[in-house]
Amino acid sequence: MNFLDIRTDFAFKKVFGSEGSKDILLSFLNSVIDFNGRVISDLTIVDPYNIPMLKGMKDTFVDVKAELNDGSRVIIEMQVLGHEGFEQRILYNAAKNYSTQLQQGQTFSLLNPVIALTLTDFVLFPGQPLINCFKLLEKERFIEYSDDIELVFIELPKFEKNEDELESVQDKWLYFIKNAGKLHYIPKNLEQVQQKAFAIANEGNLSPEELELQHRKRDFITIQKSAISLALKQGLQQGLQQGLQQGIAQNRHDTILNAHQAGVPPETIAQIVQLDVAEVKIILAQLGRD
């Protein structure tokens, strides 16, 4: 068996945002979000997984939206590649979903809380825990201003448990998201709802159109990662070359200055550093040693 790589946003929406995924999404959200001690018992998936819609979106990000039974809204996004302005976009998207709830003339008391849950396949907060939650707080006494907008981040690289170490429901969900694309079997000791998620992610159960869409997205991510890697290598090489050139120039200046202080004539110095006599005199003038 082959399974979709759930870390691609399209596959994530297929598993967690389809018409029949309510129980899957409920289990996942209850395992990773602290709802102040309560358990979410029902939700409505907004804009469920739809092939024509996804094909038209090309390479833009895809999120899963749900309205909880208490009126709260949750926006879930899987992000494989970081980019400039990423954190600002998450905050903007949460604020937009909060502010657009009201129709003209409605009172602000009708606004419902919004939780933006973002899973990243890269480290966003070095040295911090696997899951980080942000709210509006008074900065000195940490008094909560409002819990109407909450940002929750899960960084998958920080989840390092293997199959034998899975204990909680949260462990099993994060293992599924991070590793399903590399597995050829369904792990043991899973909850029934997680077995259902594996069945949805089974490539054998997908249409050719769905497989093409998922493979295109995976290829796009691979190309983007390769482009980033190449840019980093080229930048490093350019930096090394510039550093080498700067080092050579500094060493040449030091040699010219030391030789001049030792009484070596400019003509001899020029032969040593392989420059014209005029260039040596210019350097000495710049160094204040003419």
C-alpha positions as CSV (number, residue, x, y, z in Angstrom):
1,M,0.0,0.0,0.0
2,N,1.0,3.6,-0.7
3,F,-0.3,6.6,1.2
4,L,-0.5,10.2,0.4
5,D,2.0,12.5,2.0
6,I,-0.3,14.3,4.4
7,R,2.2,17.2,4.7
8,T,1.1,18.5,1.3
9,D,-1.8,20.9,1.8
10,F,-4.0,19.2,-0.8
11,A,-3.6,15.8,0.9
12,F,-4.2,17.3,4.3
13,K,-7.5,18.8,3.1
14,K,-8.5,15.5,1.5
15,V,-8.1,13.6,4.8
16,F,-9.3,16.3,7.3
17,G,-11.6,18.4,5.2
18,S,-13.8,16.0,3.2
19,E,-17.5,15.6,3.6
20,G,-17.1,12.4,5.6
21,S,-14.2,13.6,7.7
22,K,-16.1,15.2,10.6
23,D,-15.1,12.4,13.1
24,I,-11.5,12.6,11.9
25,L,-11.3,16.4,12.3
26,L,-13.0,16.2,15.7
27,S,-10.5,13.7,17.1
28,F,-7.6,15.6,15.7
29,L,-8.6,19.0,17.0
30,N,-9.5,17.7,20.5
31,S,-6.0,16.1,20.7
32,V,-3.9,19.1,19.8
33,I,-6.0,22.2,21.0
34,D,-6.7,23.0,24.6
35,F,-10.4,24.0,24.5
36,N,-10.2,25.1,28.2
37,G,-11.0,21.6,29.5
38,R,-13.9,20.9,27.3
39,V,-14.3,18.5,24.4
40,I,-15.7,19.6,21.1
41,S,-18.5,17.2,20.2
42,D,-19.6,18.5,16.8
43,L,-18.5,20.7,14.0
44,T,-19.3,21.7,10.4
45,I,-16.6,21.6,7.8
46,V,-16.7,24.7,5.7
47,D,-15.8,24.5,2.0
48,P,-15.1,20.7,2.0
49,Y,-12.5,19.1,-0.3
50,N,-13.5,19.5,-3.9
51,I,-11.3,18.5,-6.9
52,P,-12.4,21.1,-9.4
53,M,-11.9,23.9,-6.8
54,L,-8.5,22.6,-5.8
55,K,-7.3,22.3,-9.4
56,G,-8.3,25.9,-10.1
57,M,-6.2,27.1,-7.1
58,K,-2.9,26.0,-8.6
59,D,-0.2,26.4,-6.0
60,T,-1.8,28.7,-3.5
61,F,-2.2,27.4,0.1
62,V,-5.2,25.4,1.0
63,D,-6.8,25.4,4.5
64,V,-9.4,23.4,6.3
65,K,-12.1,25.5,8.0
66,A,-14.6,24.3,10.6
67,E,-17.3,25.9,12.7
68,L,-17.5,24.3,16.1
69,N,-20.8,23.6,17.9
70,D,-20.2,26.5,20.2
71,G,-19.9,28.9,17.3
72,S,-16.1,29.2,17.3
73,R,-14.2,28.9,14.1
74,V,-11.0,27.0,13.4
75,I,-8.8,27.5,10.4
76,I,-6.3,24.6,9.9
77,E,-3.4,25.0,7.5
78,M,-0.5,22.7,6.6
79,Q,2.6,24.6,5.4
80,V,5.6,22.8,4.0
81,L,7.7,25.8,2.9
82,G,8.4,28.9,4.9
83,H,8.4,32.3,3.2
84,E,8.9,35.9,4.0
85,G,5.9,37.3,5.8
86,F,4.6,33.9,6.8
87,E,3.8,34.8,10.4
88,Q,2.1,38.0,9.3
89,R,0.0,36.1,6.8
90,I,-1.2,33.7,9.5
91,L,-2.2,36.6,11.8
92,Y,-3.8,38.5,8.9
93,N,-5.8,35.4,7.9
94,A,-7.1,34.9,11.5
95,A,-8.0,38.5,11.9
96,K,-9.8,38.5,8.5
97,N,-11.9,35.5,9.4
98,Y,-12.7,37.2,12.7
99,S,-13.7,40.5,11.3
100,T,-15.8,39.2,8.3
101,Q,-18.3,37.4,10.5
102,L,-20.5,40.5,10.9
103,Q,-22.9,41.8,8.4
104,Q,-23.5,45.6,8.2
105,G,-25.4,46.8,11.3
106,Q,-24.7,43.8,13.5
107,T,-23.3,44.2,17.0
108,F,-19.8,43.2,17.9
109,S,-21.1,40.9,20.6
110,L,-22.1,38.5,17.9
111,L,-18.4,37.9,17.0
112,N,-17.2,34.3,17.7
113,P,-13.7,33.3,18.6
114,V,-11.3,32.2,15.8
115,I,-8.5,29.7,16.3
116,A,-5.8,29.5,13.6
117,L,-4.0,26.1,13.8
118,T,-0.9,26.0,11.6
119,L,1.2,22.9,11.1
120,T,4.7,23.5,9.7
121,D,7.2,21.1,8.2
122,F,10.0,23.4,9.3
123,V,11.1,24.9,12.6
124,L,9.5,28.2,13.3
125,F,10.4,28.8,16.9
126,P,13.8,27.3,17.7
127,G,14.2,26.1,21.3
128,Q,10.5,26.1,22.0
129,P,8.1,23.2,22.5
130,L,6.4,21.2,19.8
131,I,3.1,23.1,20.2
132,N,3.0,26.9,20.8
133,C,-0.2,28.9,21.5
134,F,-0.4,32.7,21.3
135,K,-3.2,34.9,22.7
136,L,-3.6,38.6,23.5
137,L,-2.2,39.2,27.0
138,E,-1.1,42.2,29.1
139,K,2.7,42.1,28.7
140,E,3.7,42.5,32.3
141,R,1.1,40.8,34.4
142,F,-0.1,38.4,31.6
143,I,-3.8,39.4,32.1
144,E,-5.8,37.9,29.3
145,Y,-7.4,40.6,27.2
146,S,-9.4,38.3,25.0
147,D,-9.3,34.7,23.8
148,D,-11.2,35.6,20.6
149,I,-8.1,35.2,18.4
150,E,-5.8,32.4,19.1
151,L,-2.8,31.2,17.1
152,V,-1.6,27.6,17.5
153,F,1.5,26.3,15.8
154,I,2.7,22.7,15.6
155,E,6.2,22.2,14.2
156,L,6.4,18.6,12.8
157,P,10.3,18.4,12.8
158,K,10.1,18.6,16.6
159,F,7.9,15.4,16.7
160,E,10.5,12.6,16.9
161,K,8.6,9.6,18.3
162,N,8.7,6.3,16.4
163,E,5.8,3.8,16.0
164,D,6.6,1.9,19.2
165,E,6.6,5.1,21.3
166,L,3.1,6.3,20.4
167,E,0.9,6.6,23.5
168,S,-1.6,9.5,23.3
169,V,-4.1,10.2,20.6
170,Q,-2.1,13.3,19.8
171,D,1.0,11.2,19.2
172,K,-0.8,9.0,16.8
173,W,-2.2,11.9,14.8
174,L,1.1,13.7,14.5
175,Y,2.8,10.4,13.5
176,F,0.2,9.9,10.8
177,I,0.6,13.4,9.4
178,K,4.4,13.3,9.4
179,N,5.0,9.7,8.3
180,A,2.0,8.4,6.3
181,G,3.6,9.2,2.9
182,K,6.6,7.0,3.8
183,L,4.7,4.0,5.0
184,H,3.5,0.9,3.2
185,Y,1.3,-0.5,5.9
186,I,-1.2,0.8,8.6
187,P,0.5,0.9,12.0
188,K,-0.9,-1.2,14.9
189,N,-2.7,0.1,18.0
190,L,-4.4,3.0,16.2
191,E,-7.9,4.3,17.0
192,Q,-10.6,3.4,14.6
193,V,-10.9,7.0,13.4
194,Q,-7.1,7.0,12.6
195,Q,-7.5,3.8,10.6
196,K,-10.2,5.6,8.7
197,A,-7.8,8.4,8.0
198,F,-5.3,5.9,6.6
199,A,-8.0,4.5,4.3
200,I,-8.8,8.0,2.9
201,A,-5.0,8.6,2.4
202,N,-4.6,5.2,0.6
203,E,-3.6,6.0,-3.0
204,G,-5.5,2.9,-4.1
205,N,-8.7,4.6,-3.1
206,L,-8.1,7.8,-5.1
207,S,-9.3,8.6,-8.6
208,P,-6.7,9.2,-11.3
209,E,-7.6,12.9,-11.2
210,E,-6.9,13.1,-7.4
211,L,-3.6,11.2,-7.8
212,E,-2.5,13.6,-10.5
213,L,-3.3,16.6,-8.3
214,Q,-1.4,15.2,-5.3
215,H,1.6,14.2,-7.4
216,R,1.7,17.6,-9.0
217,K,1.7,19.3,-5.6
218,R,4.4,17.0,-4.3
219,D,6.6,17.7,-7.4
220,F,6.0,21.4,-6.9
221,I,7.2,21.2,-3.3
222,T,10.3,19.2,-4.3
223,I,11.2,21.7,-7.0
224,Q,10.8,24.6,-4.5
225,K,13.0,22.9,-1.9
226,S,15.6,22.2,-4.6
227,A,15.5,25.8,-5.7
228,I,16.0,27.0,-2.1
229,S,18.9,24.6,-1.6
230,L,20.5,25.8,-4.8
231,A,20.1,29.4,-3.9
232,L,21.7,28.8,-0.5
233,K,24.6,27.0,-2.0
234,Q,25.2,29.7,-4.6
235,G,24.9,32.3,-1.9
236,L,27.4,30.5,0.3
237,Q,29.9,30.1,-2.7
238,Q,29.5,33.8,-3.5
239,G,30.1,34.7,0.1
240,L,33.2,32.5,0.2
241,Q,34.6,34.0,-3.0
242,Q,34.0,37.5,-1.7
243,G,35.6,36.6,1.6
244,L,38.6,35.1,-0.2
245,Q,39.0,38.1,-2.4
246,Q,38.8,40.4,0.6
247,G,41.3,38.2,2.5
248,I,43.8,38.3,-0.4
249,A,43.5,42.1,-0.7
250,Q,44.0,42.5,3.1
251,N,47.1,40.2,3.0
252,R,48.5,42.1,0.1
253,H,48.0,45.4,1.9
254,D,49.7,44.0,5.0
255,T,52.6,42.8,2.9
256,I,53.0,46.1,1.2
257,L,52.9,48.1,4.5
258,N,55.4,45.7,6.3
259,A,57.8,45.8,3.4
260,H,57.6,49.6,3.2
261,Q,58.2,50.0,6.9
262,A,61.2,47.7,6.5
263,G,62.7,50.1,3.9
264,V,62.0,48.0,0.8
265,P,61.7,50.2,-2.2
266,P,58.3,50.3,-4.1
267,E,59.8,48.7,-7.2
268,T,60.8,45.6,-5.2
269,I,57.5,45.5,-3.3
270,A,55.6,45.6,-6.7
271,Q,57.5,42.5,-7.7
272,I,56.7,40.7,-4.5
273,V,52.9,41.3,-4.6
274,Q,52.7,41.2,-8.4
275,L,51.3,44.7,-8.9
276,D,52.5,47.7,-10.9
277,V,54.7,50.2,-9.0
278,A,52.0,52.8,-9.5
279,E,49.4,50.5,-7.8
280,V,51.8,50.0,-4.9
281,K,52.2,53.7,-4.5
282,I,48.4,54.3,-4.6
283,I,47.9,51.7,-1.8
284,L,50.7,53.2,0.3
285,A,49.0,56.6,-0.2
286,Q,45.7,55.2,1.0
287,L,47.4,53.7,4.0
288,G,49.0,57.1,4.7
289,R,52.5,55.8,4.1
290,D,53.5,57.6,0.9
